[in-house]
Amino acid sequence: MAQRWSVGIIGCGRMAGTYDAPGSSAPIESHAQAYAQHPRFRLIAAMDPNEQRLQRFQRAWDVPRGYASLDEFLAIESCEVISVCSPTPCHVPQAMQIMEAAHRPRVLFVEKPLCGHPDEMRQLRDRAEATGVRVLVNHTRRFDPIHQELASLICSGALGALLGGRCTYYGGWLNNGTHVVDTVRLLFDSPIEVASSAVVAGGREGDENLTVRARCAGATLVLEAIEETHYKLLEFEFRFEQGRARLLDAGERIIVDRVQVNRYGERVLVPAEGFPRLGLMNPLAHAVDAIAAILGGEDRGRALGVDLAAASETMALVWQAQELAMPQVAG
């Protein structure tokens, strides 16, 4: 029988497990479900300072050991993989502590955004290099085969040159703007330059909404924030010389249109063969597949663009936009 790698989960909220029901055939939305349904992993321990939440998580996912503190967890457990699913402010201190532990994991899988400041990113990269821990970031769309196929289609030139694009998001630049920036980086094999950034209404406590103008592949992209009081909207539209690509419902529906000449001799858009496609069906399952491949000796983190080097490039653009908007925030 093949070896089963041991897993610990830090933080027992929605992304950790409460988004899913154990054994459900629905698309996987949590770390616990992804590990539970993979034959090579076993979930052996969890940590959460909230006793009720921890106990509910243990009962739901049949986790034998639970801890109220990370100190206690790391003193006793020796996991080959640890997922950090705690609130964003906890990511850096917990990741640093985990990498410093005597029984550190081989792979550390952290929810996004990984960190909030360039100094924190440098600390994480230095610590990972010193300890040999492979750190992966859950930039979800990079694990999704349909998003990967769209990136290949765009980079092949089949749709022609990029003419422009608009991306709409809600819920704060650090929280969801990070998704927007990383998705653009995934889809286009071209440098992105932030041209301007402005604070707009909405956002969340400590995380402003920004509307950002950027240049990519010779075209202008508008990354537009909206207030979520009316509704939540996360979508992308990119216009090309020979077609258009749209990612709707946060990327759950992907539509590609191609140019066709109609009976009047006009160039119009019609659905491309094979579209629309359903995206984000099981990205966490694919993420866990990638972790298994890394444990087996493959360098999947770098290939997928979910390692610390790739996360650093995404976050550098996020921070650049924040810095451009800072005079407005201070004023």
C-alpha positions in Angstrom: 0.0 0.0 0.0 1.3 3.5 -0.9 2.4 5.7 1.9 -0.2 8.2 3.3 1.2 11.6 4.2 0.1 13.1 7.5 -1.8 16.5 7.4 -2.5 19.2 10.0 -4.9 22.1 9.6 -4.4 25.4 11.4 -7.7 27.4 11.8 -11.0 25.5 11.6 -13.3 28.0 9.8 -14.9 28.0 6.4 -11.9 27.3 4.1 -10.7 24.7 6.5 -13.8 22.6 6.4 -17.2 24.2 7.1 -17.8 25.0 3.4 -18.2 21.3 2.8 -20.1 18.3 4.2 -17.9 15.2 4.7 -18.4 12.6 1.9 -20.3 15.0 -0.3 -20.1 14.6 -4.0 -20.5 18.3 -4.5 -17.4 20.3 -5.8 -14.7 20.5 -3.1 -14.5 23.9 -1.4 -12.4 23.2 1.7 -9.0 21.9 2.7 -10.4 19.1 4.8 -12.6 17.7 2.0 -9.7 17.9 -0.4 -7.4 15.9 1.9 -10.2 13.5 3.0 -11.0 12.5 -0.6 -7.4 12.0 -1.6 -6.0 8.5 -1.1 -2.5 9.6 -0.2 -3.4 11.9 2.7 -4.7 11.5 6.3 -5.8 14.4 8.5 -4.4 13.7 11.9 -4.6 17.0 13.8 -6.1 20.5 13.9 -5.6 23.7 15.8 -8.1 26.5 16.6 -8.3 28.8 19.7 -12.1 28.5 19.6 -12.9 25.3 21.5 -16.4 24.9 20.0 -15.2 25.4 16.5 -12.3 23.1 17.0 -14.5 20.3 18.4 -17.1 20.7 15.6 -14.3 20.4 13.0 -12.9 17.3 14.7 -16.3 15.6 14.8 -17.1 16.5 11.2 -13.8 15.3 9.7 -12.9 12.6 12.2 -9.7 14.3 13.3 -8.2 12.5 16.2 -6.3 15.3 17.9 -7.1 19.0 18.4 -5.2 21.8 20.0 -6.0 25.3 21.3 -2.6 26.8 20.5 0.0 26.5 17.8 2.7 26.0 20.5 1.0 22.9 21.7 0.3 21.6 18.2 4.0 22.0 17.1 5.3 20.5 20.3 3.5 17.2 19.8 2.6 16.8 16.1 4.9 15.9 13.2 3.0 16.5 10.0 4.4 16.3 6.5 1.8 18.9 5.3 0.2 21.8 7.2 -2.5 24.0 5.8 -2.9 27.5 7.3 -6.5 28.5 7.0 -6.6 31.1 9.8 -7.5 34.8 9.4 -5.1 36.8 7.2 -3.3 38.6 10.1 -2.3 35.2 11.5 -0.7 33.9 8.2 2.8 35.3 8.6 3.4 34.7 12.4 2.0 31.2 12.1 3.9 30.4 9.0 7.1 31.6 10.5 6.5 29.7 13.7 5.7 26.5 11.8 8.9 26.8 9.7 11.0 27.3 12.9 9.5 24.2 14.6 11.7 21.2 15.3 9.2 19.0 13.5 8.5 21.3 10.6 6.4 20.1 7.6 7.8 19.4 4.2 5.0 21.5 2.6 3.2 24.5 4.0 0.0 25.4 2.2 -1.2 28.9 3.1 -4.5 30.7 2.2 -4.3 34.0 0.4 -3.4 36.8 0.8 -0.1 35.4 2.1 1.0 38.6 3.8 0.4 42.3 3.9 3.8 43.9 3.6 7.0 43.4 1.5 9.1 43.0 4.7 6.9 40.0 5.7 7.4 38.5 2.3 11.2 38.8 2.6 11.0 37.2 6.0 9.0 34.3 4.7 11.2 33.7 1.7 14.4 33.8 3.9 12.9 31.4 6.4 11.7 29.0 3.7 15.1 29.0 2.0 16.8 28.4 5.3 14.6 25.5 6.4 13.8 23.9 3.1 10.0 24.0 3.7 8.1 24.3 0.4 5.5 27.1 0.8 2.5 27.1 -1.5 -0.2 29.8 -1.7 -3.8 29.1 -2.5 -4.2 31.3 -5.5 -7.2 29.2 -6.5 -7.4 29.8 -10.2 -3.9 28.6 -10.9 -5.0 25.1 -9.7 -8.0 25.1 -12.1 -7.5 23.2 -15.4 -10.0 25.4 -17.2 -8.2 28.6 -16.3 -5.0 27.0 -17.3 -6.5 26.1 -20.7 -7.7 29.7 -21.2 -4.2 30.9 -20.4 -2.8 28.6 -23.0 -5.3 29.7 -25.6 -4.5 33.4 -25.0 -0.8 32.9 -25.0 -1.0 30.9 -28.3 -2.2 34.0 -30.1 -5.3 32.4 -31.3 -7.4 35.4 -30.2 -5.0 37.9 -31.5 -3.4 40.9 -29.7 -5.1 42.2 -26.5 -7.1 45.4 -27.1 -8.2 46.0 -23.5 -9.9 44.6 -20.5 -12.0 45.3 -17.4 -12.0 43.3 -14.2 -14.6 43.9 -11.5 -14.2 42.9 -7.9 -15.6 43.6 -4.4 -14.5 43.2 -0.8 -11.2 45.1 -0.5 -8.0 45.3 -2.6 -5.9 43.0 -0.4 -8.7 40.4 0.0 -10.1 40.1 -3.5 -7.9 42.5 -5.6 -5.2 39.9 -5.0 -7.3 37.4 -6.9 -7.8 39.8 -9.7 -4.1 40.6 -10.1 -3.0 37.0 -9.8 -5.6 35.9 -12.4 -4.3 38.5 -14.9 -0.8 37.3 -14.2 -1.9 33.7 -14.9 -3.7 34.6 -18.2 -1.1 36.8 -19.8 2.6 36.0 -20.2 3.5 39.7 -20.2 4.7 42.1 -17.5 2.0 44.2 -15.8 2.6 47.9 -15.1 0.4 49.8 -12.6 -0.4 53.2 -14.1 -2.7 54.7 -11.5 -4.7 53.7 -8.4 -7.6 55.5 -6.6 -9.5 54.7 -3.4 -13.2 54.2 -4.1 -16.3 53.4 -2.0 -16.7 50.1 -0.3 -13.9 47.9 0.9 -13.7 46.3 4.3 -12.2 47.4 7.6 -8.5 48.0 7.1 -8.7 47.0 3.4 -9.8 49.8 1.0 -11.4 49.2 -2.4 -9.1 50.5 -5.2 -9.8 51.1 -8.8 -6.6 50.5 -10.7 -5.5 51.2 -14.3 -2.7 49.0 -15.6 -0.9 48.2 -18.8 -0.4 44.6 -20.0 0.6 43.3 -23.4 0.4 46.8 -24.8 -3.2 47.4 -23.7 -5.0 49.1 -20.9 -6.7 47.1 -18.1 -9.1 48.6 -15.7 -9.4 46.8 -12.3 -12.7 48.3 -11.0 -13.9 47.9 -7.4 -17.6 48.0 -6.5 -19.5 48.2 -3.2 -20.7 44.8 -2.1 -23.8 46.3 -0.3 -25.8 45.9 -3.6 -24.3 42.6 -4.7 -21.1 40.7 -5.0 -19.4 40.7 -8.4 -16.1 39.2 -9.4 -15.7 39.0 -13.2 -13.3 39.6 -16.1 -13.6 40.7 -19.7 -10.7 40.8 -22.1 -11.1 42.0 -25.7 -8.8 40.8 -28.4 -8.3 41.4 -32.2 -10.0 38.1 -33.0 -12.3 37.5 -30.1 -13.2 38.0 -26.4 -12.8 36.1 -23.2 -15.1 36.5 -20.2 -14.8 35.0 -16.7 -18.1 35.3 -14.9 -19.3 34.3 -11.4 -15.7 34.6 -10.0 -14.5 32.3 -12.8 -17.1 29.6 -12.5 -18.3 30.3 -16.0 -15.7 30.9 -18.7 -16.9 32.1 -22.1 -14.8 32.7 -25.3 -16.2 34.4 -28.4 -14.5 34.4 -31.8 -14.8 36.9 -34.7 -17.1 35.7 -37.5 -18.2 37.6 -40.6 -22.0 37.6 -40.9 -24.1 37.8 -44.0 -23.8 41.5 -44.1 -20.0 41.4 -44.2 -19.8 42.6 -40.6 -17.3 41.2 -38.1 -19.3 40.0 -35.1 -18.7 37.8 -32.0 -20.1 34.3 -31.8 -19.4 31.6 -29.1 -16.3 29.6 -29.7 -16.5 25.9 -30.0 -16.5 24.2 -26.7 -17.6 27.2 -24.7 -18.9 28.2 -22.2 -16.9 26.0 -19.8 -17.4 25.5 -16.1 -14.4 26.6 -14.1 -13.4 26.3 -10.4 -15.1 22.9 -10.1 -12.4 21.4 -7.8 -9.4 23.6 -7.6 -8.5 22.5 -4.0 -8.5 18.9 -5.2 -6.0 19.8 -7.9 -4.0 21.7 -5.2 -3.8 18.6 -3.1 -2.7 16.6 -6.2 0.1 19.2 -6.6 1.1 18.8 -3.0 1.3 15.0 -3.5 3.4 15.5 -6.6 5.8 17.8 -4.7 6.1 15.2 -1.9 6.9 12.7 -4.6 9.7 14.8 -6.0 8.1 17.0 -8.7 8.5 20.7 -8.7 4.8 21.5 -9.3 4.7 24.7 -7.2 7.0 26.6 -9.5 5.3 25.2 -12.7 1.9 26.3 -11.5 3.0 29.6 -10.2 1.9 29.1 -6.6 5.3 29.1 -4.9 6.8 32.0 -2.9 8.6 33.5 -5.9 5.3 33.7 -7.9 3.4 35.0 -4.9 6.0 37.7 -4.4 5.4 39.0 -8.0 1.7 39.1 -7.5 1.9 40.8 -4.1 4.5 43.4 -5.5 1.8 44.6 -7.9 -0.8 44.7 -5.1 1.5 46.8 -2.9 2.4 49.1 -5.7 -1.2 49.9 -6.3 -1.7 50.5 -2.5 1.3 52.9 -2.5 0.0 54.9 -5.4 -3.3 55.3 -3.5 -1.7 56.1 -0.1 -1.8 59.9 -0.5 -5.6 59.7 -0.9 -5.9 57.4 2.1 -3.7 59.7 4.3 -5.7 62.8 3.1 
